[in-house]
Amino acid sequence: MRTVIYPGSFDPLTNGHLDVIQRATKLFDRVIVAVAKNESKSPLFTLAERVELVGSCIDHLPNVEVDSFDGLLVEYAEKCSAQAIIRGLRAVSDFEFEFQLALMNRKLNERVETIFMMPKDTYTFLSSRIVKEIARLGGDVSAFVPKTVQQALIARLVEAPA
Ligand code: ADP
């Protein structure tokens, strides 16, 4: 059984994340989308909301599940008996940080490999941060996120802004 963890803030999940998840399902028997608590990033959606949004978008993918974690990623990977961690790479700008993270995770646990995946080219400009900014300004984000995420963004940022 080949298991991979796809960790991230997913605040919220975008079509770029979904593209990476779909690619991962072709390589692994089990893909766990692991939503990081990441309180320090002051997320727009709570951990429970982010988990629920991911859950609503992976229904159609039989070998994908969603979970949350707090603390060291490599320890979480070990707990799930995962062989690898997937991270998405969009542009060179992602590389420096991701490279550092991957090498540090390897230092912490030699057994867990980091695999980088590139999304479809149309999603390379997409980030949760940009999607939130567009939604906040009243822009249409339907091309960038699944329907349930779009509805959640509108409810949080347009209909009932904090
Ligand atoms: P984090 O706070 O851990 O960076 P994110 O939710 O922003 O969490 O991203 C999770 C992972 O998905 C990261 O590896 C990030 O580079 C990747 N990612 C984010 N957006 C995209 C995208 N549009 N295409 C491919 N990978 C992406």
Backbone and ligand atoms as CSV (ligand in chain L), in Angstrom:
chain,resi,resn,atom,element,x,y,z
A,1,MET,N,N,0.846,-1.202,0.000
A,1,MET,CA,C,0.000,0.000,0.000
A,1,MET,C,C,0.881,1.251,0.000
A,2,ARG,N,N,0.823,2.022,-1.075
A,2,ARG,CA,C,1.631,3.247,-1.171
A,2,ARG,C,C,0.779,4.434,-0.718
A,3,THR,N,N,1.214,5.079,0.347
A,3,THR,CA,C,0.447,6.210,0.896
A,3,THR,C,C,1.261,7.489,0.793
A,4,VAL,N,N,0.598,8.558,0.390
A,4,VAL,CA,C,1.269,9.860,0.325
A,4,VAL,C,C,0.439,10.901,1.071
A,5,ILE,N,N,1.161,11.845,1.677
A,5,ILE,CA,C,0.498,12.951,2.379
A,5,ILE,C,C,0.631,14.202,1.515
A,6,TYR,N,N,-0.462,14.913,1.330
A,6,TYR,CA,C,-0.377,16.217,0.665
A,6,TYR,C,C,-0.747,17.266,1.720
A,7,PRO,N,N,0.285,17.874,2.338
A,7,PRO,CA,C,0.007,18.826,3.411
A,7,PRO,C,C,-0.126,20.262,2.911
A,8,GLY,N,N,-0.840,21.065,3.665
A,8,GLY,CA,C,-0.951,22.472,3.303
A,8,GLY,C,C,-1.945,23.176,4.190
A,9,SER,N,N,-2.056,24.482,3.996
A,9,SER,CA,C,-3.032,25.253,4.771
A,9,SER,C,C,-4.429,25.094,4.169
A,10,PHE,N,N,-4.473,25.016,2.855
A,10,PHE,CA,C,-5.744,24.873,2.132
A,10,PHE,C,C,-6.764,25.897,2.642
A,11,ASP,N,N,-6.377,27.172,2.579
A,11,ASP,CA,C,-7.213,28.256,3.123
A,11,ASP,C,C,-7.640,29.222,2.034
A,12,PRO,N,N,-8.513,28.810,1.120
A,12,PRO,CA,C,-9.149,27.506,0.981
A,12,PRO,C,C,-8.510,26.705,-0.149
A,13,LEU,N,N,-9.032,25.485,-0.332
A,13,LEU,CA,C,-8.615,24.621,-1.450
A,13,LEU,C,C,-8.908,25.325,-2.778
A,14,THR,N,N,-7.970,25.245,-3.724
A,14,THR,CA,C,-8.190,25.830,-5.059
A,14,THR,C,C,-8.143,24.712,-6.118
A,15,ASN,N,N,-8.445,25.083,-7.347
A,15,ASN,CA,C,-8.357,24.102,-8.438
A,15,ASN,C,C,-6.922,23.645,-8.664
A,16,GLY,N,N,-5.949,24.487,-8.278
A,16,GLY,CA,C,-4.536,24.096,-8.386
A,16,GLY,C,C,-4.237,22.950,-7.436
A,17,HIS,N,N,-4.722,23.062,-6.186
A,17,HIS,CA,C,-4.558,21.970,-5.215
A,17,HIS,C,C,-5.226,20.696,-5.754
A,18,LEU,N,N,-6.457,20.867,-6.272
A,18,LEU,CA,C,-7.205,19.699,-6.761
A,18,LEU,C,C,-6.473,19.003,-7.901
A,19,ASP,N,N,-5.850,19.798,-8.755
A,19,ASP,CA,C,-5.088,19.256,-9.880
A,19,ASP,C,C,-3.930,18.386,-9.366
A,20,VAL,N,N,-3.248,18.881,-8.340
A,20,VAL,CA,C,-2.133,18.120,-7.748
A,20,VAL,C,C,-2.670,16.827,-7.121
A,21,ILE,N,N,-3.797,16.929,-6.418
A,21,ILE,CA,C,-4.393,15.745,-5.772
A,21,ILE,C,C,-4.713,14.686,-6.835
A,22,GLN,N,N,-5.347,15.128,-7.928
A,22,GLN,CA,C,-5.719,14.176,-8.979
A,22,GLN,C,C,-4.490,13.497,-9.579
A,23,ARG,N,N,-3.430,14.250,-9.767
A,23,ARG,CA,C,-2.190,13.665,-10.302
A,23,ARG,C,C,-1.626,12.640,-9.317
A,24,ALA,N,N,-1.696,12.967,-8.033
A,24,ALA,CA,C,-1.148,12.067,-7.007
A,24,ALA,C,C,-1.911,10.739,-6.955
A,25,THR,N,N,-3.212,10.789,-7.235
A,25,THR,CA,C,-4.010,9.547,-7.166
A,25,THR,C,C,-3.540,8.520,-8.196
A,26,LYS,N,N,-2.881,8.982,-9.248
A,26,LYS,CA,C,-2.415,8.052,-10.289
A,26,LYS,C,C,-1.136,7.342,-9.852
A,27,LEU,N,N,-0.439,7.916,-8.875
A,27,LEU,CA,C,0.842,7.353,-8.447
A,27,LEU,C,C,0.758,6.577,-7.136
A,28,PHE,N,N,-0.252,6.904,-6.325
A,28,PHE,CA,C,-0.330,6.297,-4.991
A,28,PHE,C,C,-1.672,5.602,-4.784
A,29,ASP,N,N,-1.668,4.600,-3.880
A,29,ASP,CA,C,-2.913,3.886,-3.579
A,29,ASP,C,C,-3.811,4.734,-2.680
A,30,ARG,N,N,-3.162,5.531,-1.844
A,30,ARG,CA,C,-3.914,6.305,-0.855
A,30,ARG,C,C,-3.301,7.705,-0.760
A,31,VAL,N,N,-4.137,8.715,-0.934
A,31,VAL,CA,C,-3.666,10.101,-0.836
A,31,VAL,C,C,-4.386,10.750,0.351
A,32,ILE,N,N,-3.592,11.235,1.313
A,32,ILE,CA,C,-4.194,11.913,2.466
A,32,ILE,C,C,-3.925,13.408,2.355
A,33,VAL,N,N,-4.998,14.174,2.179
A,33,VAL,CA,C,-4.857,15.634,2.147
A,33,VAL,C,C,-4.855,16.073,3.617
A,34,ALA,N,N,-3.706,16.564,4.071
A,34,ALA,CA,C,-3.550,16.876,5.492
A,34,ALA,C,C,-3.571,18.380,5.706
A,35,VAL,N,N,-4.640,18.854,6.308
A,35,VAL,CA,C,-4.807,20.286,6.518
A,35,VAL,C,C,-4.063,20.694,7.795
A,36,ALA,N,N,-3.119,21.605,7.639
A,36,ALA,CA,C,-2.311,22.050,8.777
A,36,ALA,C,C,-3.063,23.110,9.569
A,37,LYS,N,N,-2.969,23.019,10.874
A,37,LYS,CA,C,-3.683,23.966,11.732
A,37,LYS,C,C,-3.220,25.401,11.437
A,38,ASN,N,N,-1.911,25.605,11.394
A,38,ASN,CA,C,-1.312,26.890,10.973
A,38,ASN,C,C,-1.948,28.153,11.530
A,39,GLU,N,N,-2.185,28.179,12.834
A,39,GLU,CA,C,-2.794,29.368,13.449
A,39,GLU,C,C,-1.972,30.622,13.175
A,40,SER,N,N,-0.644,30.456,13.070
A,40,SER,CA,C,0.222,31.625,12.897
A,40,SER,C,C,-0.037,32.346,11.575
A,41,LYS,N,N,-0.656,31.643,10.615
A,41,LYS,CA,C,-0.952,32.283,9.322
A,41,LYS,C,C,-2.286,33.028,9.358
A,42,SER,N,N,-2.941,33.064,10.515
A,42,SER,CA,C,-4.266,33.689,10.661
A,42,SER,C,C,-5.197,33.313,9.508
A,43,PRO,N,N,-5.553,32.058,9.387
A,43,PRO,CA,C,-6.378,31.636,8.258
A,43,PRO,C,C,-7.771,32.273,8.249
A,44,LEU,N,N,-8.315,32.424,7.055
A,44,LEU,CA,C,-9.670,32.976,6.905
A,44,LEU,C,C,-10.697,31.971,7.409
A,45,PHE,N,N,-10.447,30.685,7.100
A,45,PHE,CA,C,-11.382,29.633,7.507
A,45,PHE,C,C,-10.776,28.846,8.672
A,46,THR,N,N,-11.633,28.393,9.587
A,46,THR,CA,C,-11.135,27.589,10.708
A,46,THR,C,C,-10.634,26.252,10.178
A,47,LEU,N,N,-9.919,25.541,11.028
A,47,LEU,CA,C,-9.407,24.232,10.629
A,47,LEU,C,C,-10.575,23.323,10.212
A,48,ALA,N,N,-11.634,23.315,11.032
A,48,ALA,CA,C,-12.793,22.448,10.730
A,48,ALA,C,C,-13.423,22.834,9.394
A,49,GLU,N,N,-13.508,24.131,9.127
A,49,GLU,CA,C,-14.099,24.591,7.855
A,49,GLU,C,C,-13.226,24.180,6.672
A,50,ARG,N,N,-11.895,24.318,6.830
A,50,ARG,CA,C,-10.980,23.960,5.734
A,50,ARG,C,C,-11.052,22.463,5.437
A,51,VAL,N,N,-11.142,21.666,6.506
A,51,VAL,CA,C,-11.258,20.209,6.334
A,51,VAL,C,C,-12.564,19.879,5.614
A,52,GLU,N,N,-13.638,20.536,6.036
A,52,GLU,CA,C,-14.941,20.254,5.438
A,52,GLU,C,C,-14.962,20.650,3.959
A,53,LEU,N,N,-14.343,21.787,3.639
A,53,LEU,CA,C,-14.315,22.225,2.235
A,53,LEU,C,C,-13.516,21.245,1.373
A,54,VAL,N,N,-12.370,20.783,1.891
A,54,VAL,CA,C,-11.590,19.799,1.125
A,54,VAL,C,C,-12.453,18.554,0.931
A,55,GLY,N,N,-13.093,18.102,2.029
A,55,GLY,CA,C,-13.932,16.896,1.973
A,55,GLY,C,C,-15.003,16.987,0.901
A,56,SER,N,N,-15.611,18.162,0.778
A,56,SER,CA,C,-16.701,18.327,-0.191
A,56,SER,C,C,-16.203,18.283,-1.636
A,57,CYS,N,N,-14.899,18.441,-1.835
A,57,CYS,CA,C,-14.349,18.490,-3.199
A,57,CYS,C,C,-13.636,17.207,-3.619
A,58,ILE,N,N,-13.514,16.245,-2.702
A,58,ILE,CA,C,-12.780,15.013,-3.055
A,58,ILE,C,C,-13.684,13.781,-3.050
A,59,ASP,N,N,-14.984,14.033,-2.872
A,59,ASP,CA,C,-15.991,12.957,-2.845
A,59,ASP,C,C,-15.850,11.964,-3.975
A,60,HIS,N,N,-15.543,12.501,-5.171
A,60,HIS,CA,C,-15.517,11.680,-6.383
A,60,HIS,C,C,-14.204,10.909,-6.546
A,61,LEU,N,N,-13.257,11.108,-5.634
A,61,LEU,CA,C,-11.956,10.445,-5.765
A,61,LEU,C,C,-11.833,9.359,-4.694
A,62,PRO,N,N,-12.003,8.087,-5.064
A,62,PRO,CA,C,-12.097,7.009,-4.080
A,62,PRO,C,C,-10.866,6.799,-3.204
A,63,ASN,N,N,-9.670,7.096,-3.719
A,63,ASN,CA,C,-8.488,6.831,-2.886
A,63,ASN,C,C,-7.921,8.077,-2.204
A,64,VAL,N,N,-8.788,9.093,-2.054
A,64,VAL,CA,C,-8.354,10.332,-1.383
A,64,VAL,C,C,-9.157,10.532,-0.099
A,65,GLU,N,N,-8.464,10.913,0.954
A,65,GLU,CA,C,-9.161,11.249,2.194
A,65,GLU,C,C,-8.590,12.541,2.764
A,66,VAL,N,N,-9.339,13.140,3.684
A,66,VAL,CA,C,-8.866,14.392,4.285
A,66,VAL,C,C,-8.700,14.198,5.784
A,67,ASP,N,N,-7.688,14.865,6.330
A,67,ASP,CA,C,-7.427,14.794,7.763
A,67,ASP,C,C,-6.811,16.140,8.159
A,68,SER,N,N,-6.592,16.346,9.446
A,68,SER,CA,C,-5.891,17.559,9.871
A,68,SER,C,C,-4.728,17.150,10.758
A,69,PHE,N,N,-3.756,18.039,10.871
A,69,PHE,CA,C,-2.631,17.731,11.750
A,69,PHE,C,C,-2.048,19.020,12.323
A,70,ASP,N,N,-1.353,18.818,13.422
A,70,ASP,CA,C,-0.704,19.934,14.087
A,70,ASP,C,C,0.643,19.387,14.529
A,71,GLY,N,N,1.686,20.151,14.438
A,71,GLY,CA,C,2.987,19.638,14.861
A,71,GLY,C,C,3.830,19.222,13.675
A,72,LEU,N,N,4.797,18.351,13.928
A,72,LEU,CA,C,5.769,17.992,12.896
A,72,LEU,C,C,5.166,17.119,11.797
A,73,LEU,N,N,5.350,17.567,10.563
A,73,LEU,CA,C,4.789,16.826,9.427
A,73,LEU,C,C,5.366,15.415,9.311
A,74,VAL,N,N,6.670,15.279,9.503
A,74,VAL,CA,C,7.270,13.947,9.342
A,74,VAL,C,C,6.737,12.960,10.395
A,75,GLU,N,N,6.411,13.485,11.561
A,75,GLU,CA,C,5.835,12.605,12.595
A,75,GLU,C,C,4.433,12.181,12.192
A,76,TYR,N,N,3.704,13.119,11.625
A,76,TYR,CA,C,2.357,12.790,11.145
A,76,TYR,C,C,2.442,11.760,10.007
A,77,ALA,N,N,3.416,11.946,9.101
A,77,ALA,CA,C,3.592,11.016,7.978
A,77,ALA,C,C,3.903,9.608,8.491
A,78,GLU,N,N,4.745,9.550,9.493
A,78,GLU,CA,C,5.114,8.256,10.091
A,78,GLU,C,C,3.877,7.591,10.696
A,79,LYS,N,N,3.080,8.386,11.383
A,79,LYS,CA,C,1.864,7.868,12.028
A,79,LYS,C,C,0.903,7.269,10.987
A,80,CYS,N,N,0.884,7.879,9.794
A,80,CYS,CA,C,-0.009,7.403,8.726
A,80,CYS,C,C,0.648,6.313,7.887
A,81,SER,N,N,1.856,5.910,8.232
A,81,SER,CA,C,2.631,4.937,7.439
A,81,SER,C,C,2.786,5.413,5.996
A,82,ALA,N,N,3.002,6.705,5.825
A,82,ALA,CA,C,3.172,7.265,4.476
A,82,ALA,C,C,4.628,7.185,4.049
A,83,GLN,N,N,4.852,6.879,2.785
A,83,GLN,CA,C,6.211,6.806,2.250
A,83,GLN,C,C,6.688,8.165,1.759
A,84,ALA,N,N,5.733,9.045,1.465
A,84,ALA,CA,C,6.132,10.308,0.835
A,84,ALA,C,C,5.199,11.462,1.181
A,85,ILE,N,N,5.740,12.658,0.907
A,85,ILE,CA,C,4.996,13.911,1.068
A,85,ILE,C,C,4.968,14.561,-0.311
A,86,ILE,N,N,3.832,15.083,-0.702
A,86,ILE,CA,C,3.775,15.804,-1.983
A,86,ILE,C,C,3.680,17.300,-1.712
A,87,ARG,N,N,4.418,18.064,-2.472
A,87,ARG,CA,C,4.272,19.513,-2.428
A,87,ARG,C,C,4.111,19.979,-3.868
A,88,GLY,N,N,3.363,21.064,-4.040
A,88,GLY,CA,C,3.164,21.588,-5.381
A,88,GLY,C,C,4.199,22.657,-5.680
A,89,LEU,N,N,4.677,22.663,-6.901
A,89,LEU,CA,C,5.616,23.716,-7.318
A,89,LEU,C,C,4.985,24.479,-8.469
A,90,ARG,N,N,4.822,25.772,-8.264
A,90,ARG,CA,C,4.212,26.563,-9.328
A,90,ARG,C,C,5.250,27.291,-10.153
A,91,ALA,N,N,6.168,27.919,-9.476
A,91,ALA,CA,C,7.165,28.726,-10.185
A,91,ALA,C,C,8.470,28.671,-9.426
A,92,VAL,N,N,9.479,29.255,-9.999
A,92,VAL,CA,C,10.799,29.268,-9.362
A,92,VAL,C,C,10.691,29.896,-7.969
A,93,SER,N,N,9.775,30.864,-7.829
A,93,SER,CA,C,9.618,31.541,-6.541
A,93,SER,C,C,9.244,30.579,-5.416
A,94,ASP,N,N,8.565,29.480,-5.733
A,94,ASP,CA,C,8.227,28.478,-4.713
A,94,ASP,C,C,9.444,27.659,-4.321
A,95,PHE,N,N,10.417,27.573,-5.229
A,95,PHE,CA,C,11.478,26.578,-5.092
A,95,PHE,C,C,12.339,26.734,-3.848
A,96,GLU,N,N,12.821,27.932,-3.611
A,96,GLU,CA,C,13.757,28.168,-2.503
A,96,GLU,C,C,13.213,27.645,-1.169
A,97,PHE,N,N,11.996,28.053,-0.853
A,97,PHE,CA,C,11.390,27.663,0.416
A,97,PHE,C,C,11.111,26.156,0.450
A,98,GLU,N,N,10.556,25.652,-0.649
A,98,GLU,CA,C,10.191,24.224,-0.693
A,98,GLU,C,C,11.422,23.326,-0.607
A,99,PHE,N,N,12.512,23.772,-1.211
A,99,PHE,CA,C,13.767,23.026,-1.206
A,99,PHE,C,C,14.285,22.920,0.236
A,100,GLN,N,N,14.242,24.048,0.934
A,100,GLN,CA,C,14.686,24.109,2.327
A,100,GLN,C,C,13.835,23.186,3.202
A,101,LEU,N,N,12.538,23.275,2.997
A,101,LEU,CA,C,11.583,22.463,3.766
A,101,LEU,C,C,11.823,20.968,3.533
A,102,ALA,N,N,12.019,20.606,2.270
A,102,ALA,CA,C,12.208,19.193,1.912
A,102,ALA,C,C,13.480,18.642,2.541
A,103,LEU,N,N,14.551,19.425,2.490
A,103,LEU,CA,C,15.820,18.956,3.062
A,103,LEU,C,C,15.739,18.868,4.585
A,104,MET,N,N,15.025,19.805,5.190
A,104,MET,CA,C,14.864,19.753,6.643
A,104,MET,C,C,14.028,18.532,7.030
A,105,ASN,N,N,12.964,18.277,6.288
A,105,ASN,CA,C,12.144,17.100,6.597
A,105,ASN,C,C,12.956,15.815,6.429
A,106,ARG,N,N,13.849,15.796,5.457
A,106,ARG,CA,C,14.703,14.618,5.258
A,106,ARG,C,C,15.660,14.432,6.439
A,107,LYS,N,N,16.163,15.567,6.945
A,107,LYS,CA,C,17.046,15.520,8.131
A,107,LYS,C,C,16.300,14.928,9.316
A,108,LEU,N,N,15.022,15.327,9.424
A,108,LEU,CA,C,14.222,14.879,10.560
A,108,LEU,C,C,13.803,13.422,10.425
A,109,ASN,N,N,13.585,12.988,9.190
A,109,ASN,CA,C,13.190,11.593,8.967
A,109,ASN,C,C,13.606,11.148,7.564
A,110,GLU,N,N,14.642,10.343,7.493
A,110,GLU,CA,C,15.223,9.852,6.229
A,110,GLU,C,C,14.245,9.010,5.417
A,111,ARG,N,N,13.280,8.406,6.097
A,111,ARG,CA,C,12.407,7.451,5.399
A,111,ARG,C,C,11.303,8.110,4.575
A,112,VAL,N,N,11.027,9.370,4.858
A,112,VAL,CA,C,9.934,10.033,4.136
A,112,VAL,C,C,10.487,10.890,2.994
A,113,GLU,N,N,10.117,10.549,1.774
A,113,GLU,CA,C,10.581,11.294,0.593
A,113,GLU,C,C,9.652,12.466,0.295
A,114,THR,N,N,10.203,13.563,-0.248
A,114,THR,CA,C,9.347,14.660,-0.724
A,114,THR,C,C,9.295,14.600,-2.242
A,115,ILE,N,N,8.079,14.657,-2.773
A,115,ILE,CA,C,7.895,14.638,-4.227
A,115,ILE,C,C,7.247,15.961,-4.638
A,116,PHE,N,N,7.788,16.584,-5.673
A,116,PHE,CA,C,7.206,17.839,-6.155
A,116,PHE,C,C,6.378,17.575,-7.398
A,117,MET,N,N,5.208,18.175,-7.444
A,117,MET,CA,C,4.359,18.015,-8.624
A,117,MET,C,C,3.990,19.387,-9.170
A,118,MET,N,N,3.934,19.470,-10.486
A,118,MET,CA,C,3.556,20.736,-11.102
A,118,MET,C,C,2.118,20.656,-11.583
A,119,PRO,N,N,1.325,21.692,-11.329
A,119,PRO,CA,C,-0.061,21.658,-11.786
A,119,PRO,C,C,-0.131,21.937,-13.282
A,120,LYS,N,N,-1.315,21.762,-13.822
A,120,LYS,CA,C,-1.598,22.157,-15.197
A,120,LYS,C,C,-1.181,23.625,-15.360
A,121,ASP,N,N,-0.644,23.983,-16.516
A,121,ASP,CA,C,-0.095,25.348,-16.656
A,121,ASP,C,C,-1.094,26.458,-16.320
A,122,THR,N,N,-2.381,26.218,-16.587
A,122,THR,CA,C,-3.373,27.283,-16.309
A,122,THR,C,C,-3.525,27.558,-14.815
A,123,TYR,N,N,-3.012,26.666,-13.971
A,123,TYR,CA,C,-3.141,26.874,-12.526
A,123,TYR,C,C,-1.849,27.370,-11.875
A,124,THR,N,N,-0.844,27.620,-12.678
A,124,THR,CA,C,0.443,27.993,-12.076
A,124,THR,C,C,0.415,29.379,-11.411
A,125,PHE,N,N,-0.536,30.191,-11.785
A,125,PHE,CA,C,-0.619,31.545,-11.197
A,125,PHE,C,C,-1.553,31.563,-9.983
A,126,LEU,N,N,-2.169,30.422,-9.698
A,126,LEU,CA,C,-3.200,30.374,-8.650
A,126,LEU,C,C,-2.652,30.178,-7.250
A,127,SER,N,N,-3.164,30.941,-6.310
A,127,SER,CA,C,-2.821,30.705,-4.911
A,127,SER,C,C,-4.058,31.030,-4.079
A,128,SER,N,N,-4.134,30.424,-2.898
A,128,SER,CA,C,-5.274,30.700,-2.010
A,128,SER,C,C,-5.321,32.190,-1.691
A,129,ARG,N,N,-4.136,32.778,-1.518
A,129,ARG,CA,C,-4.065,34.196,-1.149
A,129,ARG,C,C,-4.689,35.086,-2.226
A,130,ILE,N,N,-4.351,34.801,-3.494
A,130,ILE,CA,C,-4.883,35.618,-4.595
A,130,ILE,C,C,-6.395,35.425,-4.740
A,131,VAL,N,N,-6.829,34.175,-4.576
A,131,VAL,CA,C,-8.257,33.882,-4.698
A,131,VAL,C,C,-9.050,34.648,-3.626
A,132,LYS,N,N,-8.497,34.688,-2.403
A,132,LYS,CA,C,-9.188,35.408,-1.319
A,132,LYS,C,C,-9.255,36.902,-1.620
A,133,GLU,N,N,-8.179,37.416,-2.186
A,133,GLU,CA,C,-8.119,38.838,-2.514
A,133,GLU,C,C,-9.162,39.183,-3.581
A,134,ILE,N,N,-9.254,38.350,-4.605
A,134,ILE,CA,C,-10.231,38.603,-5.678
A,134,ILE,C,C,-11.645,38.557,-5.109
A,135,ALA,N,N,-11.920,37.507,-4.299
A,135,ALA,CA,C,-13.261,37.352,-3.727
A,135,ALA,C,C,-13.600,38.545,-2.827
A,136,ARG,N,N,-12.621,38.979,-2.055
A,136,ARG,CA,C,-12.832,40.109,-1.133
A,136,ARG,C,C,-13.227,41.373,-1.900
A,137,LEU,N,N,-12.657,41.506,-3.116
A,137,LEU,CA,C,-12.937,42.698,-3.919
A,137,LEU,C,C,-14.162,42.509,-4.818
A,138,GLY,N,N,-14.869,41.408,-4.614
A,138,GLY,CA,C,-16.098,41.172,-5.362
A,138,GLY,C,C,-15.894,40.546,-6.726
A,139,GLY,N,N,-14.698,40.052,-7.011
A,139,GLY,CA,C,-14.425,39.436,-8.314
A,139,GLY,C,C,-14.978,38.012,-8.405
A,140,ASP,N,N,-15.044,37.513,-9.640
A,140,ASP,CA,C,-15.582,36.169,-9.886
A,140,ASP,C,C,-14.447,35.136,-9.766
A,141,VAL,N,N,-14.573,34.223,-8.832
A,141,VAL,CA,C,-13.507,33.228,-8.637
A,141,VAL,C,C,-13.921,31.834,-9.128
A,142,SER,N,N,-15.028,31.779,-9.869
A,142,SER,CA,C,-15.562,30.461,-10.256
A,142,SER,C,C,-14.598,29.629,-11.099
A,143,ALA,N,N,-13.671,30.283,-11.796
A,143,ALA,CA,C,-12.728,29.521,-12.631
A,143,ALA,C,C,-11.556,28.983,-11.803
A,144,PHE,N,N,-11.457,29.434,-10.573
A,144,PHE,CA,C,-10.268,29.108,-9.771
A,144,PHE,C,C,-10.496,28.142,-8.627
A,145,VAL,N,N,-11.748,28.032,-8.192
A,145,VAL,CA,C,-12.050,27.157,-7.045
A,145,VAL,C,C,-13.318,26.349,-7.319
A,146,PRO,N,N,-13.470,25.187,-6.644
A,146,PRO,CA,C,-14.713,24.429,-6.789
A,146,PRO,C,C,-15.908,25.232,-6.255
A,147,LYS,N,N,-17.107,24.834,-6.685
A,147,LYS,CA,C,-18.338,25.563,-6.347
A,147,LYS,C,C,-18.524,25.771,-4.832
A,148,THR,N,N,-18.312,24.700,-4.045
A,148,THR,CA,C,-18.529,24.818,-2.589
A,148,THR,C,C,-17.577,25.844,-1.972
A,149,VAL,N,N,-16.365,25.911,-2.502
A,149,VAL,CA,C,-15.385,26.867,-1.986
A,149,VAL,C,C,-15.807,28.284,-2.374
A,150,GLN,N,N,-16.286,28.432,-3.602
A,150,GLN,CA,C,-16.743,29.748,-4.057
A,150,GLN,C,C,-17.871,30.259,-3.145
A,151,GLN,N,N,-18.814,29.345,-2.846
A,151,GLN,CA,C,-19.939,29.743,-1.984
A,151,GLN,C,C,-19.454,30.136,-0.588
A,152,ALA,N,N,-18.500,29.385,-0.070
A,152,ALA,CA,C,-17.968,29.676,1.274
A,152,ALA,C,C,-17.248,31.024,1.281
A,153,LEU,N,N,-16.521,31.310,0.190
A,153,LEU,CA,C,-15.795,32.593,0.102
A,153,LEU,C,C,-16.764,33.769,0.065
A,154,ILE,N,N,-17.822,33.614,-0.726
A,154,ILE,CA,C,-18.817,34.693,-0.835
A,154,ILE,C,C,-19.490,34.905,0.524
A,155,ALA,N,N,-19.865,33.794,1.169
A,155,ALA,CA,C,-20.539,33.894,2.476
A,155,ALA,C,C,-19.632,34.584,3.494
A,156,ARG,N,N,-18.347,34.262,3.472
A,156,ARG,CA,C,-17.428,34.811,4.478
A,156,ARG,C,C,-16.983,36.239,4.159
A,157,LEU,N,N,-16.743,36.521,2.861
A,157,LEU,CA,C,-16.106,37.803,2.533
A,157,LEU,C,C,-17.041,38.866,1.966
A,158,VAL,N,N,-18.126,38.413,1.338
A,158,VAL,CA,C,-18.998,39.388,0.685
A,158,VAL,C,C,-20.280,39.607,1.490
A,159,GLU,N,N,-20.929,38.474,1.875
A,159,GLU,CA,C,-22.214,38.616,2.569
A,159,GLU,C,C,-22.044,38.975,4.042
A,160,ALA,N,N,-21.019,38.401,4.691
A,160,ALA,CA,C,-20.830,38.669,6.131
A,160,ALA,C,C,-19.360,38.924,6.429
A,161,PRO,N,N,-18.787,40.002,5.867
A,161,PRO,CA,C,-17.364,40.255,6.122
A,161,PRO,C,C,-17.100,40.536,7.602
A,162,ALA,N,N,-15.921,40.145,8.054
A,162,ALA,CA,C,-15.600,40.312,9.496
A,162,ALA,C,C,-15.471,41.782,9.857
L,1,ADP,P1,P,1.185,26.076,2.661
L,1,ADP,O1,O,0.774,27.103,3.673
L,1,ADP,O2,O,1.704,24.811,3.295
L,1,ADP,O3,O,2.058,26.559,1.552
L,1,ADP,P2,P,-0.968,25.961,0.719
L,1,ADP,O4,O,-2.355,25.512,0.963
L,1,ADP,O5,O,-0.748,27.361,0.293
L,1,ADP,O6,O,-0.196,25.605,2.059
L,1,ADP,O7,O,-0.272,25.012,-0.354
L,1,ADP,C1,C,-0.127,23.642,-0.139
L,1,ADP,C2,C,0.775,23.074,-1.201
L,1,ADP,O8,O,0.137,23.202,-2.469
L,1,ADP,C3,C,2.117,23.778,-1.346
L,1,ADP,O9,O,3.084,22.821,-1.712
L,1,ADP,C4,C,1.885,24.760,-2.472
L,1,ADP,O10,O,3.098,25.059,-3.151
L,1,ADP,C5,C,0.957,23.946,-3.344
L,1,ADP,N1,N,0.100,24.779,-4.184
L,1,ADP,C6,C,-0.629,25.856,-3.838
L,1,ADP,N2,N,-1.300,26.357,-4.899
L,1,ADP,C7,C,-0.957,25.566,-5.946
L,1,ADP,C8,C,-1.274,25.579,-7.340
L,1,ADP,N3,N,-2.038,26.507,-7.885
L,1,ADP,N4,N,-0.755,24.608,-8.090
L,1,ADP,C9,C,0.079,23.677,-7.559
L,1,ADP,N5,N,0.437,23.613,-6.296
L,1,ADP,C10,C,-0.071,24.546,-5.481
